[in-house]
Amino acid sequence: METIAYEILKQQGAGCMPSRVGYHWPPFISVAHLHLHAIAPEKELSIRPRILFQPGTRWFLTTKEVIAKIRNKRMISSL
């Protein structure tokens, strides 16, 4: 998903712009499925989206963080 998001940003002329790509994680989501946000240009985000889509927070995770959480959840549920 992340690879496709960056390809779309590139196709739309935003490949060189600072962007934010990540996922919201429960309970910080409004839909019950995994979806990726690809936002560019980053500098045009207003205050609320800057907070909601802030990398490195509990509520906006990178692809690597989501994969780790899914793997951890699978390991816990298999016990």
RAMO-V582096 format. One record per backbone hydrogen bond with DSSP energy under -1.0 kcal/mol. CO is the residue of the C=O (numbers start at 0). NH is the residue of the N-H. If there is no record, write none. Layout:
<<CO,NH> <CO,NH>>
//
This chain:
<<0,4> <1,5> <2,6> <3,7> <4,8> <5,9> <6,10> <7,11> <8,13> <9,12> <17,41> <19,38> <21,36> <22,60> <24,27> <36,21> <38,19> <40,43> <41,44> <45,49> <46,50> <47,51> <48,52> <50,53> <60,22> <61,65> <62,66> <63,67> <64,68> <65,69> <66,70> <67,71> <68,72> <69,73> <70,74> <71,75> <72,76> <73,77> <75,78>>
//
